Amino acid sequence: MNADERRFEVLRAIVADYVSNQEPVGSKALVERHNLGVSSATVRNDMAALEDEGYIAQPHTSAGRVPTDKGYRLFVDKLSEIKPLSQAEKRAIRSFLDGALDLDDVMRRSVRLLAQLTRQVAVIQVPTLSRAAVRHLEVLPITPSRLMLVLITDTGRVDQRIVELGDVISEEDTAHLRAMLNQAMAGQRLSDASVRVAELPDEVRQDLRDPMLRVATVLIETLVEHPEERLVLGGTANLTRNVADFPGSLRQVLEALEEQVIVLKLLAASRDPGRVLVRIGEENEAAEMRSTSVVSIGYGSRDNPLGGLGVVGPTRMDYPGTMAAVRAVANYVGEILTGR
């Protein structure tokens, strides 16, 4: 082992102890707890070199050192692979998420699960309708002159609308409208589906033209509107368990989490379902987030990215465990929503 490799082992040991105990780490403790294979004097020299290079720092007059943002970054970059979750953990994730009833339930369960696994704040971006394709349209008669439209997308989103027809329509004619609409829309991206729906009133027989026009108008409003992107958060109270990790900045962090635009920007860069992205401390653009680390990833598939999810916590974080949990939950959410 050369000097650089040995110093990284010392840094790795400091990170492990500090994340575990939240106490500055001294050379004596490192020698006692870790089989570094060198003397206390060598460890002290290595710690001095790491401090000179900005990887560790002395928070006060004690002999202990703590990792800096630069030290955590080197530690994360040197992780050769993300530790896989156990089979029991994977089964628990799948069982919990498979019980979801609809898209909103998938989102809520995902953040609850991720917050429990990591003991951090979990965030997930809700897929917007503009990215989706039509899986099915159900047309249900409520009364002879009123219909309910239930639009189901390939992302699992369910959107409901009521159409007042202004006249009575038979069940047979309702079934005819349903068949025409599904033939035109099924499998189409929403923007393309809205174009097809706009053409249907001219294609239906004359006595059904007005009902189809009313249905088409409501559907087009649903298909072309672009609701603001939404986030679902879970585990915010986890931040308050470690107030010492946010000296004077916890309130700013909590306010930033409420300001969803800041977190959406963080997740926007995490569109690749195959790559976990870690931003540490000062690497976060928003000043309010510079006492935090953000571990995020995209979910969906490379051909159909649906959004991002991740966790926000202090820089003193179990990076290998957090990265593994974020990746595993993203994989299962992607499988559920893309129907694989």
N, C-alpha and C positions, 0 to 999 in steps of 0.2 A: 504494500500500500504506500503510494507516494504521499507527500505532504498535503497536497490539495485534497486527495481522497480522504486522508485522515481528518483533516479539518472539516470536511463535509460530514463525516461520521460524528464529530463533536457537535456540529450544528444540528444534525438530526436528533441527537440525544437531548440537546437544550430545548429544541422545539417540543419533543415528546414530553419532557418533564414539565415545561411551562404550560403547555396545553392541559396537562393532567392536573397540575397542582396550583396554577396561577401564582406561583412564587418565583422570584428571580432565582436562577440556577447557578450554583458555585462549582468550582473545579472539584472540590472534595466530594460533593454529592454525585457528580458525574462519574468519578472513579469508582465510588461505592455501588452505584446502581447499574452501571453499564460496563460490559466487558470490552473496553476500548483497546486493551493490550498495550498500553503505554503508561508511563509514570505520571504522577500528579503534576510534576514540573512541565512535562511535555504538553499536558492538557492546558495548563495555565498559559503556556506560550502560544498554543493554538487559539485559545480564547482571545488573547491579546491581538493576534493577527486578524481574527474574524471581526473584532471590534474596530481595528484600524481600517478594515475594508468595508465597514458599514453594515455587516450582517447581523451583529448583535450590539446591544447597548446596555449601559449601566443606568438603571432608572433612578437610583439615589446612591447614598454612600455605602450601601451594603456591598459585599463581595460578589453578589449574584449578578447575572446578566439575563437579558430577555431578547428574543428575536425581534429584529426590525422588519418593516415591510419588505425590504430588500432580502432579508434572511428567509422570510416565509416564501418569497417568490423563488429563490434558488431551491428551497426545499420542494416546492410544488413542481418546478420544472424538472427536477431530478427524479420524480416518481416515474419509474419505468413503465408501470402499468397500474391501473386502478384496482384495488383489492375487491374481488367479487363478493357479493353478499352470500350468506349461507343459504342452503336449500330451504331451510325453515323460514328464513326471512323472505325469500322469493315467493314461497307458497303463501305466506301471510299477506304480502302485497297483492298478489293475484286474487286471492280470495276476497280481500277487502274491496278492491276496485271492481271485480266482476259483479258485485252486488249492486252497483250503481243503476239507478232507474233511467236517467237521461243525462244529457250533456252537463247541465248545471250540477247534478249530483256527482258526476265524475270529477268536476272541478273542485267541489267542496271536499270530497273524499281524498283527492290527491294532495291538497294542501294540508289537510288534517294529518294524513299519513306521513308526509314529508317532514312536517314540523315535529311529529313524535319521533321519527327515526333520527333526526339530526339535532333536535332540541334548539332549533333556530327558527327564524321567521321564514315561512314558505310562501312563494308567490307563483301564480300560474296565469298566463295570458289566455283569455277565453277566445277561441277561434271566432273570427267575424264571418258573417254570412257571405261577404264578398269573395272569400276564398273557397267557398263550398260549391258542391254540385247537388242537384236535386236527386234524392233517392226515391221519394214517393210523395204524392199529394193525395190526401184523403178529403173527400167532399161528403159532408154529413148533413142530412136535412134535420134542422131543429124544429121548424114548422114548415108547412107547405110553401111559405114565401120567404123563408130565412135559411141560409146555409152556413155551416161552419167549415172553413178551410183549414186543414192541418198540413203544413209543409214540413217534411222531414228531409234533412240534408245528410250528405255522406259523412259529415263531422258529428252526427248525432244531435244536431240542434233541432228543436221542435218549435215552430212558430205557428200561432193560431190567429185567425181573423174571422170576423162575422161579416156576411154579405146580406144586405137587405135587397131582395129581388124586386119588390114593388108589385109583384104578381105571383100567382100560384103556379107551382111547377110540380109535375108528377115525379114519382120515384123512378120511373123508367127514363124520363128526361134527365133527371139528376145523374143517373148511372151513365147516360150518354155523354154528358158534360165531363164527368169524372174520367171516362175512358179517353176522350179527346185530349183533355189536359195532360194526363199522364203520358200519353203517346208523344205529345209535343215536348214535354219537360223532362222526363226521366233520363238521368245520366248527363243532363246538360249543366254546364256552369251557370250560375245564377244570371250573369249578364246576358248570356246567350238565350237562356230560358225566357227572359223577359221579352226579348225580340220575338220569339216564337209565339208567346202568349198574346202579344199585341196583334198578331195576324189572325188569331182564331175567330174573332167575331165575323170576319168576312168569309170564313170557311164553313161555318155552321149553317144549318137550314134557317130560314127566315124567322120562324116562330120562336127560335131559341137565341136569336141574335142579341136581344136586349139582356136576357139573363147572362149570356156569355160575356157581354160587354161589361156588365157590373162585376162579374167575377174577375175578369181580366184586369180591370182597373185596380181592384183591391190587391190582386197578386203582384202586379207591376210595382205598386207602392212598396210591397214587402220585399220584392226581389232586388230593387235598385237602391233602396235606402242603405246607407253605410253607417250603422251605429258606431259611436265611439268605441274604440277598443277598450275592453274591460279587464281588470285584474281581479283575481280572488286571492285574498291573503289568509294565512292561518298561523297561529302560534306567536302573535305579536308580544304576548306576555313573556315569552322566553327571553326577550331582550332585557327585561327588568330583573331577571335573575342574576345578571352579570353587570350591574351598574358600574363596577370598577373598571370594566373594559371600555367604557365610554366616558372618560373624565370630562365632564362639562358639555358633552355632546349628545347624550341620549335623547333629549327633547328634540334636537334637530333631526336626528335619525327617524324618530317616530313621526315627525311632521313630514319628512320626505317620503315616508311610506304612504302617508295619506295622500300626498301629491302624486297621483298615479302616473303622471307624464314622466317623472324622473325614473320610476321603476320600469315603465314601458320602454324607455330609451335603453336602459341596461339590458332588457331582454331582447331588444330588437337585433342586437349583434349576435344573439344566441339562436340562430335559425337552423344551424347544422345539427341534426339529430345524432350524428356520430361523434361529436366533439364537445367535451366538457370545457367550459371557459371559466377561468378564475380571475377575478379582479381583486387586488389586494390594496387596501388603504388608499394611498395617494393615486393609485391607478384609476380610481373612480373619478369621472369628470365632475360630477356634482359635489360641491364643497361639503354639503350636508352628509354625504356618504363616505367621507374620507377616513372615518374611524371604523369602517366596516370592511368586510370582505363579501363579495357576491360570487356564488358558485352557480352557474346556469348552463342550460343546454336547450336545444330545440327538441320538439316532439312532433310526431307525424312520420313522414318518410322523406327521403331526399327529393323525390318527385313531387311530394305534396306536403310541404312543411306547414304545420297548423299554428304554431306559436312557440313561445318559450316558457320554461319554468325554471325555478331555482330556489336558493335560500340566501337570506341576508343575515349575517351575524358578525360578531367581533372578529378582528384579525387573529385573535387567539382561538383558533378553530381546529377541530380534527379534520384536516383537509382530506386525507385518504378515505375516511368513513363517509364524510359529507359528499364527496365526489361520487362515490359508489352508490349512495342512496339516491342522489339526484339522477344519475344515469338510469338506475333500475326503474324508478317511478316513471321517468320519461318514456322508457321502452314500453312499459305496460299501458300507459295512457295512449301512446301512439297506436299500439295494437288494437286497443278497444275502439278508438275513434276512426281508424282506417279500415276496421272490419277484418283484419288479418287473423 
